[in-house]
Amino acid sequence: MANSDIRLAVAEERTIYDVNAIERALEDAAGSRNEALATLYEKMKQRGGGRFLIRPSGPDMIDDLYDSCPNFSDVIDDLKKYIALSVAGNEPMSFTPILLLGEPGIGKTHFARELAAKLGTGHEFVSMSSLTAGWILSGASAQWNNARPGKVAHTLVHGDFANPIVVLDEVDKAGGDARYDPMGALYSLLEKDTARAFKDEYIDIDIDASHILWVTTANDERSIPDPILNRMNVYEVPRPDHDASISIARALYAEIIGEHDWGFPDEIEASVLERLAALPPRDMKKRLLAAFGTTKLAGRNWLEAADFDAPRIGRSRKIGF
């Protein structure tokens, strides 16, 4: 067998920051009496600058996503092309940043998490709707009180991988003072050439962020600047149709009973499957977990369609007067 035919899922090490630069910065931090920054530099020095770069084993490693996330088939098809190229070149996993565009509740965030699990690179989840300042991604100067590293540096410094998936959820809802644009850091982070020397304002040391795998989600692209959109592959994700919803429901049921020894059968009843599939993907898991609990309270080890008629967990009710 030719060597080019042998493809193993392995991780190579890549240096993402210079330890010598950390040692010099550590001396400066000690002189300025910034104990928090000095502690972080010491941790970075002890860990070293090497992080793992995951190389994929083959395009079929994400085939399960067709069942669990069937309305993302176009995205999966394209990702398999990138995986095939990585395998052909015996290179680390890499793909153009992704924007998943679609209405709320269709499973965009779930897909991003599932993709990270399949690729095995680890991931960081950032809710952009809660951000009001650009320093959340790129850090704030150590001269400011309560300053800290941004999410990007934190992920690379404290994580094990140089190419983790970073999920930026609801990028269209990022807001705040225009002088501190939460998406400002993305102009350089989404370009490999500039991301190789990304400088978190708190750490103030060049960090190689060029291997990060970016997955972003949005409901509406109109509020996203064109230069950001131009750096990404944009996918309009449809609402799952009936067959897709059935597939999602079946996969979710199998996933949950596989994780727990609750005594439920491996196959889900057709009437229950139809009832579950009628729900938005966002609601399926919590309603299914509630139904599992309902059956146990009833002394059963199987689901019935009526179990989904029980009041939803967290449903607000008027109590008293």
HUKA-V217465 format. One record per pair of residues at least 12 apart in sequence whose ideal C-beta (glycine too) atoms are under 10 Angstrom apart, sorted by sequence separation. I is the first residue (numbers start at 0). J is the second residue. D is the distance in whole Angstrom. If there is no record, write none. Layout:
I | J | D
I | J | D
This chain:
24 | 36 | 8
25 | 37 | 6
28 | 40 | 6
29 | 41 | 10
63 | 75 | 10
81 | 93 | 7
82 | 94 | 8
99 | 111 | 7
112 | 124 | 7
134 | 146 | 8
135 | 147 | 10
137 | 149 | 4
138 | 150 | 9
151 | 163 | 10
170 | 182 | 7
173 | 185 | 10
194 | 206 | 9
195 | 207 | 5
196 | 208 | 9
197 | 209 | 8
215 | 227 | 9
252 | 264 | 10
253 | 265 | 7
274 | 286 | 9
275 | 287 | 6
290 | 302 | 6
293 | 305 | 9
294 | 306 | 6
297 | 309 | 10
24 | 37 | 9
25 | 38 | 10
27 | 40 | 9
28 | 41 | 9
61 | 74 | 10
62 | 75 | 8
81 | 94 | 4
97 | 110 | 10
111 | 124 | 8
134 | 147 | 8
136 | 149 | 5
137 | 150 | 9
138 | 151 | 8
184 | 197 | 8
194 | 207 | 8
195 | 208 | 8
196 | 209 | 9
220 | 233 | 7
252 | 265 | 9
253 | 266 | 9
290 | 303 | 9
293 | 306 | 5
296 | 309 | 9
25 | 39 | 9
26 | 40 | 9
61 | 75 | 6
64 | 78 | 8
78 | 92 | 10
80 | 94 | 9
81 | 95 | 8
97 | 111 | 8
134 | 148 | 9
135 | 149 | 6
136 | 150 | 5
137 | 151 | 7
138 | 152 | 6
151 | 165 | 7
167 | 181 | 9
194 | 208 | 5
195 | 209 | 4
197 | 211 | 9
252 | 266 | 9
253 | 267 | 8
290 | 304 | 9
292 | 306 | 9
293 | 307 | 9
24 | 39 | 10
25 | 40 | 4
64 | 79 | 10
134 | 149 | 6
135 | 150 | 6
136 | 151 | 6
137 | 152 | 8
138 | 153 | 9
150 | 165 | 7
167 | 182 | 9
170 | 185 | 8
184 | 199 | 9
193 | 208 | 9
194 | 209 | 4
195 | 210 | 9
220 | 235 | 9
252 | 267 | 5
275 | 290 | 8
287 | 302 | 8
290 | 305 | 9
291 | 306 | 8
293 | 308 | 9
294 | 309 | 10
24 | 40 | 6
25 | 41 | 6
78 | 94 | 6
108 | 124 | 8
133 | 149 | 9
134 | 150 | 10
135 | 151 | 10
136 | 152 | 9
184 | 200 | 10
191 | 207 | 10
193 | 209 | 8
194 | 210 | 8
215 | 231 | 7
217 | 233 | 9
251 | 267 | 9
271 | 287 | 9
274 | 290 | 9
290 | 306 | 4
293 | 309 | 5
23 | 40 | 10
58 | 75 | 10
61 | 78 | 6
62 | 79 | 8
77 | 94 | 8
78 | 95 | 10
97 | 114 | 9
132 | 149 | 10
150 | 167 | 9
191 | 208 | 9
192 | 209 | 8
194 | 211 | 7
213 | 230 | 9
214 | 231 | 10
249 | 266 | 9
289 | 306 | 8
290 | 307 | 6
292 | 309 | 9
293 | 310 | 10
21 | 39 | 9
22 | 40 | 8
25 | 43 | 9
58 | 76 | 10
61 | 79 | 7
77 | 95 | 9
108 | 126 | 9
167 | 185 | 8
191 | 209 | 4
213 | 231 | 7
215 | 233 | 9
249 | 267 | 6
289 | 307 | 8
290 | 308 | 9
21 | 40 | 5
22 | 41 | 10
24 | 43 | 9
25 | 44 | 7
60 | 79 | 9
78 | 97 | 8
189 | 208 | 10
190 | 209 | 9
191 | 210 | 8
194 | 213 | 10
248 | 267 | 8
252 | 271 | 8
271 | 290 | 8
287 | 306 | 9
290 | 309 | 7
20 | 40 | 10
21 | 41 | 9
24 | 44 | 9
58 | 78 | 8
59 | 79 | 8
77 | 97 | 9
94 | 114 | 10
130 | 150 | 9
188 | 208 | 6
191 | 211 | 10
216 | 236 | 9
252 | 272 | 8
267 | 287 | 9
286 | 306 | 9
287 | 307 | 9
289 | 309 | 7
292 | 312 | 8
21 | 42 | 10
22 | 43 | 10
58 | 79 | 4
61 | 82 | 7
167 | 188 | 10
187 | 208 | 9
188 | 209 | 9
286 | 307 | 6
289 | 310 | 9
21 | 43 | 5
22 | 44 | 6
57 | 79 | 9
58 | 80 | 8
60 | 82 | 7
189 | 211 | 9
289 | 311 | 7
20 | 43 | 10
21 | 44 | 5
55 | 78 | 10
58 | 81 | 9
59 | 82 | 9
74 | 97 | 7
165 | 188 | 9
188 | 211 | 7
248 | 271 | 9
249 | 272 | 6
252 | 275 | 7
286 | 309 | 9
289 | 312 | 5
21 | 45 | 10
55 | 79 | 10
58 | 82 | 5
94 | 118 | 10
125 | 149 | 10
184 | 208 | 10
189 | 213 | 6
245 | 269 | 10
248 | 272 | 6
251 | 275 | 8
288 | 312 | 8
289 | 313 | 9
18 | 43 | 8
19 | 44 | 10
21 | 46 | 10
57 | 82 | 7
58 | 83 | 5
74 | 99 | 7
125 | 150 | 5
188 | 213 | 8
248 | 273 | 9
251 | 276 | 10
286 | 311 | 7
18 | 44 | 6
21 | 47 | 9
55 | 81 | 9
56 | 82 | 9
57 | 83 | 8
58 | 84 | 10
60 | 86 | 10
92 | 118 | 6
124 | 150 | 9
125 | 151 | 9
189 | 215 | 9
248 | 274 | 9
249 | 275 | 9
285 | 311 | 8
286 | 312 | 8
16 | 43 | 7
18 | 45 | 10
21 | 48 | 8
55 | 82 | 5
58 | 85 | 9
92 | 119 | 9
123 | 150 | 6
245 | 272 | 6
248 | 275 | 4
249 | 276 | 8
275 | 302 | 9
285 | 312 | 6
18 | 46 | 9
20 | 48 | 9
54 | 82 | 10
55 | 83 | 9
57 | 85 | 10
58 | 86 | 7
71 | 99 | 8
92 | 120 | 7
123 | 151 | 8
185 | 213 | 8
244 | 272 | 9
245 | 273 | 8
247 | 275 | 9
248 | 276 | 4
263 | 291 | 7
274 | 302 | 9
285 | 313 | 8
18 | 47 | 6
19 | 48 | 9
55 | 84 | 10
56 | 85 | 10
57 | 86 | 6
91 | 120 | 9
125 | 154 | 9
136 | 165 | 9
244 | 273 | 9
247 | 276 | 7
248 | 277 | 9
251 | 280 | 9
255 | 284 | 7
259 | 288 | 10
274 | 303 | 9
275 | 304 | 9
278 | 307 | 8
282 | 311 | 8
16 | 46 | 10
18 | 48 | 5
55 | 85 | 5
56 | 86 | 7
71 | 101 | 10
123 | 153 | 8
185 | 215 | 9
245 | 275 | 9
246 | 276 | 9
248 | 278 | 8
254 | 284 | 9
261 | 291 | 7
271 | 301 | 9
272 | 302 | 9
274 | 304 | 5
277 | 307 | 9
16 | 47 | 9
17 | 48 | 6
18 | 49 | 9
54 | 85 | 6
55 | 86 | 6
70 | 101 | 8
123 | 154 | 4
136 | 167 | 8
244 | 275 | 8
245 | 276 | 5
247 | 278 | 10
252 | 283 | 9
256 | 287 | 10
261 | 292 | 10
263 | 294 | 8
271 | 302 | 5
273 | 304 | 8
274 | 305 | 9
275 | 306 | 10
15 | 47 | 10
16 | 48 | 4
53 | 85 | 9
54 | 86 | 8
60 | 92 | 10
122 | 154 | 9
123 | 155 | 9
241 | 273 | 9
244 | 276 | 4
248 | 280 | 9
251 | 283 | 6
252 | 284 | 10
255 | 287 | 7
259 | 291 | 8
262 | 294 | 10
263 | 295 | 10
270 | 302 | 9
271 | 303 | 7
272 | 304 | 9
274 | 306 | 9
275 | 307 | 7
14 | 47 | 8
15 | 48 | 6
16 | 49 | 9
74 | 107 | 10
121 | 154 | 8
151 | 184 | 7
182 | 215 | 10
243 | 276 | 9
244 | 277 | 7
247 | 280 | 6
250 | 283 | 10
251 | 284 | 6
254 | 287 | 10
255 | 288 | 7
261 | 294 | 9
262 | 295 | 9
268 | 301 | 7
270 | 303 | 8
271 | 304 | 6
274 | 307 | 5
14 | 48 | 5
15 | 49 | 8
16 | 50 | 9
54 | 88 | 10
71 | 105 | 9
123 | 157 | 10
150 | 184 | 9
151 | 185 | 10
242 | 276 | 9
244 | 278 | 8
261 | 295 | 7
267 | 301 | 9
268 | 302 | 7
270 | 304 | 5
271 | 305 | 10
274 | 308 | 9
12 | 47 | 9
13 | 48 | 9
14 | 49 | 6
15 | 50 | 5
54 | 89 | 7
55 | 90 | 9
70 | 105 | 7
71 | 106 | 7
75 | 110 | 9
123 | 158 | 8
149 | 184 | 7
241 | 276 | 7
244 | 279 | 9
248 | 283 | 6
252 | 287 | 7
256 | 291 | 9
267 | 302 | 7
268 | 303 | 7
269 | 304 | 10
270 | 305 | 9
271 | 306 | 8
12 | 48 | 10
13 | 49 | 7
14 | 50 | 8
54 | 90 | 7
55 | 91 | 8
70 | 106 | 7
71 | 107 | 8
74 | 110 | 7
78 | 114 | 7
82 | 118 | 9
122 | 158 | 9
190 | 226 | 10
241 | 277 | 9
244 | 280 | 8
247 | 283 | 7
251 | 287 | 6
255 | 291 | 7
263 | 299 | 9
264 | 300 | 8
268 | 304 | 8
271 | 307 | 8
12 | 49 | 4
13 | 50 | 6
15 | 52 | 10
54 | 91 | 5
55 | 92 | 5
68 | 105 | 10
69 | 106 | 9
70 | 107 | 10
121 | 158 | 6
130 | 167 | 9
136 | 173 | 10
151 | 188 | 7
189 | 226 | 9
239 | 276 | 9
243 | 280 | 9
262 | 299 | 10
263 | 300 | 6
264 | 301 | 6
11 | 49 | 10
12 | 50 | 7
13 | 51 | 8
52 | 90 | 9
53 | 91 | 6
54 | 92 | 7
55 | 93 | 10
68 | 106 | 6
71 | 109 | 9
120 | 158 | 9
121 | 159 | 6
122 | 160 | 9
135 | 173 | 9
185 | 223 | 10
186 | 224 | 9
189 | 227 | 7
262 | 300 | 4
263 | 301 | 7
264 | 302 | 9
12 | 51 | 6
13 | 52 | 5
52 | 91 | 4
53 | 92 | 5
54 | 93 | 10
67 | 106 | 9
68 | 107 | 9
71 | 110 | 5
75 | 114 | 9
78 | 117 | 10
120 | 159 | 9
121 | 160 | 5
127 | 166 | 10
129 | 168 | 9
130 | 169 | 10
185 | 224 | 9
244 | 283 | 9
248 | 287 | 8
252 | 291 | 10
261 | 300 | 8
262 | 301 | 9
263 | 302 | 7
10 | 50 | 9
11 | 51 | 7
12 | 52 | 7
51 | 91 | 9
52 | 92 | 8
70 | 110 | 9
71 | 111 | 10
74 | 114 | 9
78 | 118 | 9
120 | 160 | 5
123 | 163 | 6
124 | 164 | 9
125 | 165 | 7
126 | 166 | 9
127 | 167 | 5
128 | 168 | 7
129 | 169 | 9
130 | 170 | 10
133 | 173 | 9
135 | 175 | 9
139 | 179 | 10
182 | 222 | 10
186 | 226 | 6
189 | 229 | 9
190 | 230 | 7
239 | 279 | 9
10 | 51 | 4
11 | 52 | 5
52 | 93 | 9
68 | 109 | 7
119 | 160 | 9
120 | 161 | 9
121 | 162 | 9
122 | 163 | 6
123 | 164 | 8
124 | 165 | 8
125 | 166 | 7
126 | 167 | 9
127 | 168 | 6
128 | 169 | 4
132 | 173 | 10
182 | 223 | 8
183 | 224 | 10
185 | 226 | 9
186 | 227 | 7
189 | 230 | 4
238 | 279 | 8
239 | 280 | 6
9 | 51 | 9
10 | 52 | 6
11 | 53 | 9
67 | 109 | 8
68 | 110 | 5
71 | 113 | 9
75 | 117 | 10
118 | 160 | 10
120 | 162 | 6
121 | 163 | 5
122 | 164 | 4
123 | 165 | 5
124 | 166 | 5
125 | 167 | 5
126 | 168 | 5
127 | 169 | 5
128 | 170 | 9
130 | 172 | 9
131 | 173 | 8
132 | 174 | 10
133 | 175 | 8
155 | 197 | 9
182 | 224 | 7
185 | 227 | 6
188 | 230 | 9
189 | 231 | 7
238 | 280 | 9
9 | 52 | 9
10 | 53 | 5
11 | 54 | 7
67 | 110 | 8
68 | 111 | 10
71 | 114 | 9
120 | 163 | 5
121 | 164 | 7
122 | 165 | 7
123 | 166 | 7
124 | 167 | 9
125 | 168 | 7
126 | 169 | 7
127 | 170 | 5
128 | 171 | 9
129 | 172 | 9
130 | 173 | 5
131 | 174 | 6
132 | 175 | 6
133 | 176 | 9
151 | 194 | 9
156 | 199 | 9
165 | 208 | 9
9 | 53 | 8
10 | 54 | 7
118 | 162 | 9
120 | 164 | 6
121 | 165 | 10
122 | 166 | 6
123 | 167 | 9
124 | 168 | 7
125 | 169 | 10
127 | 171 | 8
128 | 172 | 4
129 | 173 | 9
130 | 174 | 8
131 | 175 | 3
132 | 176 | 7
135 | 179 | 9
137 | 181 | 10
155 | 199 | 9
171 | 215 | 9
173 | 217 | 10
180 | 224 | 9
182 | 226 | 10
183 | 227 | 10
186 | 230 | 8
8 | 53 | 8
9 | 54 | 6
68 | 113 | 6
118 | 163 | 9
125 | 170 | 9
127 | 172 | 6
128 | 173 | 7
129 | 174 | 10
130 | 175 | 7
131 | 176 | 7
133 | 178 | 9
134 | 179 | 7
136 | 181 | 7
152 | 197 | 8
161 | 206 | 10
170 | 215 | 5
171 | 216 | 9
172 | 217 | 8
182 | 227 | 6
185 | 230 | 8
8 | 54 | 7
9 | 55 | 10
64 | 110 | 7
67 | 113 | 6
68 | 114 | 8
118 | 164 | 7
126 | 172 | 9
127 | 173 | 4
128 | 174 | 8
132 | 178 | 9
133 | 179 | 5
135 | 181 | 6
136 | 182 | 8
137 | 183 | 8
138 | 184 | 9
151 | 197 | 7
152 | 198 | 9
153 | 199 | 9
156 | 202 | 8
161 | 207 | 7
162 | 208 | 10
165 | 211 | 5
166 | 212 | 10
167 | 213 | 7
168 | 214 | 9
169 | 215 | 9
170 | 216 | 7
171 | 217 | 4
172 | 218 | 8
185 | 231 | 9
7 | 54 | 8
8 | 55 | 7
9 | 56 | 9
126 | 173 | 10
127 | 174 | 9
132 | 179 | 4
133 | 180 | 5
134 | 181 | 9
136 | 183 | 8
137 | 184 | 4
152 | 199 | 4
155 | 202 | 10
161 | 208 | 9
162 | 209 | 9
163 | 210 | 9
164 | 211 | 8
165 | 212 | 7
166 | 213 | 8
167 | 214 | 7
168 | 215 | 8
169 | 216 | 6
170 | 217 | 5
171 | 218 | 6
172 | 219 | 9
6 | 54 | 8
8 | 56 | 4
115 | 163 | 8
116 | 164 | 9
125 | 173 | 10
131 | 179 | 8
132 | 180 | 9
133 | 181 | 5
136 | 184 | 4
137 | 185 | 9
149 | 197 | 10
151 | 199 | 7
152 | 200 | 9
153 | 201 | 10
156 | 204 | 10
161 | 209 | 9
162 | 210 | 4
163 | 211 | 6
164 | 212 | 5
165 | 213 | 6
166 | 214 | 5
167 | 215 | 4
168 | 216 | 5
169 | 217 | 6
170 | 218 | 10
171 | 219 | 5
174 | 222 | 9
6 | 55 | 8
7 | 56 | 7
8 | 57 | 8
64 | 113 | 6
115 | 164 | 4
130 | 179 | 10
132 | 181 | 7
133 | 182 | 8
134 | 183 | 10
135 | 184 | 9
136 | 185 | 7
150 | 199 | 10
152 | 201 | 7
153 | 202 | 10
161 | 210 | 5
162 | 211 | 6
163 | 212 | 7
164 | 213 | 8
165 | 214 | 7
166 | 215 | 7
167 | 216 | 7
168 | 217 | 9
169 | 218 | 7
171 | 220 | 7
173 | 222 | 8
6 | 56 | 6
63 | 113 | 8
64 | 114 | 7
67 | 117 | 10
114 | 164 | 7
115 | 165 | 9
130 | 180 | 10
131 | 181 | 7
133 | 183 | 4
134 | 184 | 9
137 | 187 | 9
149 | 199 | 5
152 | 202 | 5
156 | 206 | 8
160 | 210 | 8
161 | 211 | 8
162 | 212 | 6
164 | 214 | 6
165 | 215 | 9
166 | 216 | 7
167 | 217 | 9
169 | 219 | 10
170 | 220 | 9
171 | 221 | 8
172 | 222 | 8
173 | 223 | 9
252 | 302 | 8
6 | 57 | 6
115 | 166 | 7
130 | 181 | 4
132 | 183 | 10
133 | 184 | 6
137 | 188 | 8
148 | 199 | 5
149 | 200 | 8
155 | 206 | 6
160 | 211 | 9
171 | 222 | 5
8 | 60 | 8
61 | 113 | 9
64 | 116 | 10
112 | 164 | 9
114 | 166 | 9
129 | 181 | 10
130 | 182 | 9
133 | 185 | 9
136 | 188 | 7
147 | 199 | 10
148 | 200 | 9
149 | 201 | 7
152 | 204 | 9
155 | 207 | 8
160 | 212 | 9
170 | 222 | 9
171 | 223 | 6
61 | 114 | 7
63 | 116 | 10
64 | 117 | 6
111 | 164 | 7
128 | 181 | 10
148 | 201 | 5
149 | 202 | 9
155 | 208 | 6
170 | 223 | 6
63 | 117 | 7
111 | 165 | 10
112 | 166 | 7
127 | 181 | 6
146 | 200 | 8
147 | 201 | 6
148 | 202 | 6
152 | 206 | 6
154 | 208 | 9
61 | 116 | 10
62 | 117 | 9
111 | 166 | 4
127 | 182 | 8
146 | 201 | 5
147 | 202 | 10
151 | 206 | 8
155 | 210 | 9
61 | 117 | 5
110 | 166 | 10
111 | 167 | 9
125 | 181 | 10
152 | 208 | 8
155 | 211 | 8
60 | 117 | 6
61 | 118 | 7
111 | 168 | 8
143 | 200 | 9
151 | 208 | 6
154 | 211 | 8
170 | 227 | 8
60 | 118 | 7
108 | 166 | 7
142 | 200 | 10
143 | 201 | 9
148 | 206 | 10
170 | 228 | 10
60 | 119 | 8
107 | 166 | 9
141 | 200 | 8
142 | 201 | 10
108 | 168 | 6
137 | 197 | 8
138 | 198 | 9
139 | 199 | 9
140 | 200 | 5
141 | 201 | 5
151 | 211 | 7
107 | 168 | 8
108 | 169 | 9
137 | 198 | 8
138 | 199 | 4
139 | 200 | 6
140 | 201 | 7
141 | 202 | 8
170 | 231 | 10
55 | 117 | 9
107 | 169 | 9
137 | 199 | 6
138 | 200 | 4
139 | 201 | 6
141 | 203 | 7
55 | 118 | 7
56 | 119 | 9
136 | 199 | 9
137 | 200 | 6
138 | 201 | 4
140 | 203 | 8
55 | 119 | 9
137 | 201 | 9
138 | 202 | 6
53 | 118 | 7
55 | 120 | 10
134 | 199 | 9
138 | 203 | 9
53 | 119 | 6
103 | 169 | 9
134 | 200 | 7
53 | 120 | 5
97 | 164 | 10
99 | 166 | 10
133 | 200 | 9
134 | 201 | 8
51 | 119 | 10
52 | 120 | 9
53 | 121 | 9
92 | 160 | 10
51 | 120 | 9
91 | 160 | 10
93 | 162 | 7
96 | 165 | 9
97 | 166 | 10
98 | 167 | 9
99 | 168 | 10
51 | 121 | 9
91 | 161 | 8
92 | 162 | 6
94 | 164 | 10
91 | 162 | 6
96 | 167 | 9
100 | 171 | 9
92 | 164 | 9
98 | 170 | 7
98 | 171 | 10
8 | 86 | 10
11 | 89 | 10
13 | 91 | 8
6 | 85 | 9
7 | 86 | 10
11 | 90 | 9
6 | 86 | 5
9 | 89 | 9
11 | 91 | 7
6 | 87 | 9
10 | 91 | 8
7 | 89 | 9
9 | 91 | 10
3 | 86 | 10
6 | 89 | 7
3 | 87 | 8
5 | 89 | 9
8 | 92 | 10
3 | 88 | 10
3 | 89 | 8
2 | 89 | 9
123 | 211 | 9
127 | 215 | 8
96 | 185 | 9
127 | 216 | 9
120 | 210 | 9
122 | 212 | 8
124 | 214 | 10
125 | 215 | 9
127 | 217 | 9
120 | 211 | 9
96 | 188 | 9
120 | 212 | 7
122 | 214 | 8
96 | 189 | 5
95 | 189 | 9
96 | 190 | 10
118 | 212 | 7
95 | 191 | 10
115 | 212 | 8
93 | 191 | 9
114 | 212 | 9
115 | 214 | 8
114 | 214 | 7
39 | 141 | 9
112 | 214 | 9
111 | 214 | 5
37 | 141 | 10
110 | 214 | 8
111 | 215 | 9
36 | 141 | 5
50 | 155 | 7
111 | 216 | 7
35 | 141 | 8
50 | 156 | 9
53 | 159 | 10
108 | 214 | 9
110 | 216 | 9
48 | 155 | 10
51 | 158 | 9
53 | 160 | 6
107 | 214 | 9
33 | 141 | 6
39 | 147 | 9
48 | 156 | 10
50 | 158 | 7
51 | 159 | 6
52 | 160 | 7
53 | 161 | 9
54 | 162 | 9
107 | 215 | 9
108 | 216 | 6
10 | 119 | 9
33 | 142 | 9
39 | 148 | 7
43 | 152 | 10
50 | 159 | 6
51 | 160 | 5
52 | 161 | 5
53 | 162 | 6
107 | 216 | 4
8 | 118 | 10
10 | 120 | 9
31 | 141 | 8
35 | 145 | 9
36 | 146 | 8
46 | 156 | 7
50 | 160 | 6
51 | 161 | 7
52 | 162 | 5
53 | 163 | 9
106 | 216 | 10
107 | 217 | 8
8 | 119 | 8
31 | 142 | 9
35 | 146 | 8
36 | 147 | 10
46 | 157 | 8
50 | 161 | 4
51 | 162 | 8
105 | 216 | 10
107 | 218 | 9
35 | 147 | 8
36 | 148 | 9
49 | 161 | 8
50 | 162 | 8
51 | 163 | 10
28 | 141 | 8
33 | 146 | 9
39 | 152 | 9
43 | 156 | 6
46 | 159 | 10
48 | 161 | 10
50 | 163 | 9
103 | 216 | 10
105 | 218 | 10
39 | 153 | 10
42 | 156 | 8
43 | 157 | 10
104 | 218 | 10
42 | 157 | 8
96 | 211 | 9
97 | 212 | 9
98 | 213 | 9
99 | 214 | 7
100 | 215 | 9
101 | 216 | 8
103 | 218 | 6
93 | 209 | 9
96 | 212 | 8
97 | 213 | 7
98 | 214 | 8
99 | 215 | 7
100 | 216 | 8
101 | 217 | 8
102 | 218 | 6
39 | 156 | 8
93 | 210 | 7
95 | 212 | 10
96 | 213 | 4
97 | 214 | 5
98 | 215 | 5
99 | 216 | 5
100 | 217 | 5
101 | 218 | 7
102 | 219 | 9
39 | 157 | 10
92 | 210 | 9
93 | 211 | 10
94 | 212 | 6
95 | 213 | 9
96 | 214 | 8
97 | 215 | 7
98 | 216 | 7
99 | 217 | 7
100 | 218 | 8
101 | 219 | 10
91 | 210 | 6
93 | 212 | 7
94 | 213 | 9
96 | 215 | 7
97 | 216 | 9
98 | 217 | 6
100 | 219 | 8
92 | 212 | 7
94 | 214 | 9
100 | 220 | 6
91 | 212 | 10
98 | 220 | 7
100 | 223 | 9
98 | 223 | 8
110 | 236 | 8
107 | 234 | 10
100 | 228 | 10
98 | 227 | 9
107 | 236 | 6
98 | 228 | 7
106 | 236 | 8
81 | 212 | 10
96 | 227 | 9
100 | 231 | 10
105 | 236 | 6
98 | 230 | 9
99 | 231 | 10
105 | 237 | 8
106 | 238 | 9
98 | 231 | 5
99 | 232 | 10
100 | 233 | 6
101 | 234 | 8
105 | 238 | 5
106 | 239 | 7
78 | 212 | 10
96 | 230 | 6
97 | 231 | 6
98 | 232 | 7
99 | 233 | 9
100 | 234 | 6
101 | 235 | 6
102 | 236 | 9
104 | 238 | 8
105 | 239 | 7
95 | 230 | 8
96 | 231 | 4
97 | 232 | 6
98 | 233 | 5
99 | 234 | 6
100 | 235 | 5
101 | 236 | 4
102 | 237 | 9
16 | 152 | 9
95 | 231 | 7
96 | 232 | 7
97 | 233 | 8
98 | 234 | 7
99 | 235 | 9
100 | 236 | 7
101 | 237 | 7
102 | 238 | 7
15 | 152 | 10
95 | 232 | 5
96 | 233 | 10
97 | 234 | 7
98 | 235 | 10
99 | 236 | 5
101 | 238 | 7
106 | 243 | 10
113 | 250 | 10
94 | 232 | 8
98 | 236 | 10
105 | 243 | 10
109 | 247 | 9
16 | 155 | 8
15 | 155 | 6
16 | 156 | 8
74 | 214 | 9
15 | 156 | 9
106 | 247 | 7
113 | 254 | 10
109 | 251 | 9
15 | 160 | 10
15 | 161 | 5
13 | 160 | 10
14 | 161 | 9
15 | 162 | 10
13 | 161 | 5
10 | 159 | 9
12 | 161 | 8
13 | 162 | 8
10 | 160 | 8
11 | 161 | 9
10 | 161 | 9
81 | 232 | 10
10 | 162 | 9
78 | 232 | 10
77 | 232 | 7
48 | 204 | 10
50 | 207 | 9
53 | 210 | 9
77 | 234 | 8
48 | 206 | 9
52 | 210 | 6
74 | 232 | 8
43 | 202 | 8
48 | 207 | 9
53 | 212 | 9
50 | 210 | 9
74 | 234 | 5
43 | 204 | 8
73 | 234 | 6
39 | 201 | 8
40 | 202 | 8
73 | 235 | 9
74 | 236 | 7
39 | 202 | 7
43 | 206 | 10
71 | 234 | 8
73 | 236 | 8
40 | 204 | 8
72 | 236 | 10
73 | 237 | 9
36 | 201 | 7
71 | 236 | 6
72 | 237 | 10
35 | 201 | 9
36 | 202 | 8
70 | 236 | 6
71 | 237 | 9
36 | 203 | 9
70 | 237 | 5
68 | 236 | 9
70 | 238 | 7
71 | 239 | 9
70 | 239 | 4
69 | 239 | 6
70 | 240 | 8
110 | 280 | 9
68 | 239 | 9
69 | 240 | 9
72 | 243 | 9
109 | 280 | 7
71 | 243 | 9
108 | 280 | 10
109 | 281 | 8
69 | 242 | 8
70 | 243 | 5
106 | 279 | 9
107 | 280 | 9
108 | 281 | 8
69 | 243 | 4
70 | 244 | 9
104 | 278 | 9
105 | 279 | 7
106 | 280 | 4
107 | 281 | 9
109 | 283 | 9
28 | 203 | 10
68 | 243 | 9
69 | 244 | 8
104 | 279 | 4
105 | 280 | 6
106 | 281 | 7
109 | 284 | 8
27 | 203 | 9
69 | 245 | 9
70 | 246 | 9
103 | 279 | 8
104 | 280 | 6
105 | 281 | 8
66 | 243 | 10
69 | 246 | 5
70 | 247 | 8
102 | 279 | 9
104 | 281 | 4
106 | 283 | 9
24 | 202 | 8
65 | 243 | 10
68 | 246 | 9
69 | 247 | 7
103 | 281 | 7
104 | 282 | 7
24 | 203 | 7
67 | 246 | 8
68 | 247 | 7
104 | 283 | 10
15 | 195 | 10
24 | 204 | 6
66 | 246 | 5
67 | 247 | 7
16 | 197 | 10
21 | 202 | 9
23 | 204 | 9
65 | 246 | 8
66 | 247 | 8
69 | 250 | 9
15 | 197 | 10
20 | 202 | 10
67 | 249 | 9
68 | 250 | 8
20 | 203 | 10
21 | 204 | 6
66 | 249 | 8
67 | 250 | 4
20 | 204 | 5
66 | 250 | 5
67 | 251 | 7
20 | 205 | 7
65 | 250 | 10
66 | 251 | 10
16 | 202 | 8
18 | 204 | 10
64 | 250 | 9
67 | 253 | 9
17 | 204 | 7
63 | 250 | 8
66 | 253 | 9
67 | 254 | 7
16 | 204 | 6
17 | 205 | 7
16 | 205 | 7
17 | 206 | 10
15 | 205 | 9
16 | 206 | 5
17 | 207 | 10
15 | 206 | 6
16 | 207 | 7
63 | 254 | 10
15 | 207 | 4
14 | 207 | 7
15 | 208 | 8
13 | 207 | 7
15 | 209 | 9
15 | 210 | 8
13 | 209 | 10
13 | 210 | 7
70 | 280 | 8
68 | 280 | 9
67 | 280 | 10
